[in-house]
Structures are given as structure tokens and as C-alpha cells.
Amino acid sequence: LCSSTCKGTSFFDNTKALIPSEQPFTTLFHHFIMSQYMSQGTASHEIVNQMIRKEKKYKEGIQQNHDLACTMASNVSKGGRLEALLGDKVHGYRDALRQLSETNVNHEREVGAFVATLRKTLEQPDIKEYSAFIKENTEKELAQINQSSIQVNQERMYLDMCTKLGDVSAQNQDDELEVVGGNTTVSLKCPITGTLLQDPMRNKVCHHVYSKHAILNYVRNRNNKCPNVGCVNTNLSMGQLEDDHQTARLVKREMIRMEEEKRQQTQNAMELEDDED
């Protein structure tokens, strides 16, 4: 799929072929329901346990899809060996690969939601309508996962893809520590310390956010101008400050992403050492 002989629409068709026609948990759901109709009692519980144990296998398939897409991305990246050959069409291929990465991230979350729902079925043996139960609870689990997770465009898979494509914005994203949502961009850096926010506090007047310890010390030292560059608030006081729980959740998500990226870098380094041995 990724040889230098890939040309024109054939390359694009290969890219589209990586995108599954059905969401993973939807396919698994159908298999599960059929199994329930064919089995009862202990047998059905064993089927559930078998599917739960396959969670890693499901996600490995998504990872393989991602790895292949990244190889394609290297070929159509800025300066890649197919960039000149594809001409203006290269932009469409890059967009398709970015979209594929978003799809892979969402599929991974969907598998997690589906498996979490399967575990619930073991706790409730008297379920009469498996179809409705699975559908309703999978949607709830997925909503919770999406709410507690970082933005899709900050997940490891998406950032990997952007790096392969040579997107400067993705490479600089860690330095900016920003979260994009809707039409707003929220900085997660404290304007005083220049580091990731800790126990965020928001200014009720100018709406800027600071690390709690840093801003309290700042005000105690009789600084009355908001430390955010360009802010016109010159009457800063303790009374303007309040805990910012929403930003605190964003910071938590960013910390999770950073920890995951660190873990992945360590794993990649270990795999590289094994290859050299």
C-alpha cells in the first residue's frame, strides 16, 4: 500500500480503505447480541468474559491501522517522496489521513465504552433486553470517556499523524499548552510561572487564569495589575479571584496526555534498543 509506486486515485483509495465501514463497538455489539440469543446462563457469561479479554486485541487492530496510516503520511508529508508527484492533490490526502487519525481515536474510545458496558452485564444477570441495555449503556460510557478525555486533536494518535505529515502546529503544541474547544482557545500556562497551571484560579473581572499559589503571592506582594501580558486590569485584588474548576479539568486532561506521551516515548526507546540488540 505504501510503496513509491502508489499514484493518483489509487493512493487515495488505499487511504480510504483503512477507514472501517462500521464502528468497532457496533460490530462487536451485533456479535454479542447474537451470542446472547444463542446462549443462556453460564454460557452467556463466558461469552461476555471472552469478549472482555479481547479488548487488547481490538485496540491492537486500531493501532495497526494507525501505524499503516502513519507510513502513508510519511510519503505525502512536506518533503515526502510523493509530494511532488501528487501536486495539489496532496492536500486532500493529508486531510484524509488526519480524519483517519480522529476516527482511530474515536474507535479506541468506543471499544473502551463497549467493554465497560459488557462488564456491567455481568453485574446484572436479569437483563431482559440486551440490545437496548447495550446500546444505552455504551452511549453513556462513551459520553463519560469523551468528557473526561483530552481533545481528540491532542491525543497521541492524532499528534503522531500530524508529526508524520510535518504539521508545524502539532509539533509546537506541547510548547503552547493550549486546549482548543469550540471557537475559543484556553491557555494552560500560568502567566506568572510560565508552567502548567496548578490549582487554577480565574479572575472574575478580566477572566484570566493563574496558578493559585503564584497569584496569591503576587497579590500579597501588592501587585495590582493583572500579570497577563496586555491586560488592562489595574485593580487586581483577592476579591476578584475564584477557583476555576473547569480549567482544572482541562489541566487534568493535559497531564494525562503528557503522561501517556512520556510512556509512549519510553516504550519506543525500549523497542529501539531491542532492535539494536
N, C-alpha and C positions, 0 to 999 in steps of 0.2 A: 504493500500500500504506500510505502513512504520512499520508494526508490526515486532516483533523479529522473526517471522516465515518465513520472506522473505529469500529465499535461491537461490544460483546459478543464472541461467539464468533468472528465474522469476523476481528476483530483478532488473536485468539489463533491462529486457523487460519493467518493470514498469517505470524505469528511462527514457527509450527512448519514452515511451508513453506520457510523459509530453511535448515532443517537437512537436509543431503543424506541420502538414504536409504542410500547406500553411502559408505564411507570413500574419499577420493580415490585413495590409492595402490592400493586394492583394484580400483577401476575401471580404473586405468591398467595394473595388473598383468594383467588379463584381455586388454586390448588388446595388450599386449606379447607375451603367450604366443601369441595367435592369429597375430600377425605372424611370430613365430619358426617356427611350424608352416608358414607360407606362404612363408617366405624362407630362404635359406641363405647362408653365407659373407659376402661383402662387402655384399650387400643387407641382411642382418640387422644388420650393424654400422651401416649407415647409418640403419636404423630406430631403433636404440638412441641414436645421436647426435642424431637428430631429437627424441626424447623428452626427452633431457637438456637440449637447448636450450630446450625448452618449460617448464622449471622455473619461470621467472619468470612465465609466463602462467598456470600452475596456481595459483601463490600470489596473483597478481592477482585471480583469481576468488574466492579466500577473502577477500581484502581488501575486495572489492566487497560480498560477503555481510556482512562485519563493518560496513562503512560504512552499509549499509541498516539493519542491526540497531540501530546507534547512533542513527539518525534515529528509529526506533521508540521507543528508550529515552527520548529527549528528550520524547516525547509522554506517556509513562507515568511520568516522573520525579516526584519530590516537587515539587509545584507546577506540574507539566506540565498541558497543556490537556485531557488525557483522564483525569487522576487522579480528579476529582470524578465524571465521567461513569461510570467503571468501578466505583467504590466499592471494596468489599472484594476484588473480582476482580483489582484492580491488582497485588496482591502476587504472585499466580500468574503474571501476565505478566512481572513483573520477574524472578522466579526463572527463567522460561523463557529470558529474554534473557541472564541470567548463564550459564546452562547452554550456551546457544548460543555464547557467547564462549569457554568452555572447549573446546567442540567445535572451533571455528575454530582455536584454538591447537594442539590435538592434530592436526588435519588438516594444518596447516602443517608440523608436525614429521614427520608421516607422509610427506608429499611429499618432504621432505628425505631421509628414510631410503630411500625408494624410488629416488630419483635417485642416491644414493650407491651403492646396490646395482647399478643399471644400469651405473655406471662400472666396477664390479668385473667385470661380464660381458665388458667389452672387454679386460680383463687376462687372462681365462681363456676362450680361444676353444673349448676342448674340452668345454664343458658339455653333458652328455647329457640331463639332466632340468631344463629351465629352470624348470618350475613349482616343484619342490622347492627349487632353488637360490635363486630369487627370494623365495619365502616365508621360508625360513630366514634368509637374509642381511638381508632387510628387517626382520625381527623383531629381529635382533642390532643393526642400525644404529639402530633406534628406541629400543631399550633404552639404548644408549650416549648418544643425544641426550637422552633423559629424565634420565639420570644426571648429565650434565654441564650441564644447563639449570637455570634457576631454577624455582621452583614455578609451576604453571600460573596460580594466582591472583595472581602477581606479574608476569606477562607484560604487555606493553604493551596488547594487545587486551583483556585482562580488566580492566585498570585503566581503560582508556578507557571501557569499558562501565559500570563502577561509577561513574565520574565523571559520565557522562551520566545515570545513574539517581539521582545525588545521594547516593550512599553515603558517609557521613562517614568510615567506617573506611578506605575506599580512599583518600580524599583525605589522610588523616593517615598513611598507611602509610610514605611516604618519611621522615617525621619520626621514626617509631618505629624504622625499620630492623630489623624483626623478620621471621624466617622461621618459618612455621607448618608443622609436619610431624607427622603422627600426632596424638598428644594433647599435644604439647609445643610451646612457643614459645621460640625461641632469639633472644636479643637480639644484634645485630651491632654494638652500640655499646660502646666501651671505657668502663668506669665511671670511669676516671681522666681521659681526654681528652675524653670525650663525643662522639667522632667514630667513623667506621667503623673496625673493628678492623684492625690491621696486624700481620702475623705472630702470630696468636693463640696465647696460652699459657693452659692450663687449670690450675686449682688442684685437685690430687688429693684434697684434703680437703673443701672446700666446693663444688667443681665450678664456680666462677665463672670467667669467661674475660676476659682482658685483652690489650691490645696489648703485645707483647714489650718494646719499648724503654721504654714507660711503666711497666710493672710492675717491671722490673729496677731502674730508677732509684728507684722508690717504695720497694723493699725495701732498696736500698743506703743510702737516707736514714733507715734504722732505723724505718720504719713497720711495725708487726707486726700491724695489724688489716686484714682484707680491705677494700679500698676500695668494695666493692659495698654499697650502702645496705641496712641491715637485717641484714647478715651477722654471725653471732656468732663467726666465726673470728678469734681474737685472737692466734694463734701463727703468723702468716704468715712463711714463710721460703723461701729459694731451693729447698730440697729439696722443697717442695710443688708446684713448678711444672714443667710439661711442655708440649712443643709440642702444639698441638691441630690435627691435620691435617684432621679432619672439619669443624671450624668454618672452617678456611682455605678449604676447597672452597666452603662456603656464602658466604663473603666474595667469592670469585672470581665466583660466580654473580651476587651482588648488584651487583658492579662492572660486569658485562656488561649487566645490566638497566639500570643508571643510564646507561651509555654509549649504549645503544640509545634510551633515552628522550630523552637530550640530542640525539642525532642526529635523532630524530623531531621534536622541538621546533624545531630549526634548519630542517628541511625544511618544516615547517608555516609558519614565519615567512617563508621564501623564497617559498612558494606564495602567501602572503597579499600580499607585496609585488608579485608578478607580477599578481595580480588587481587591485590598486590601480592599476597602470600601465595 
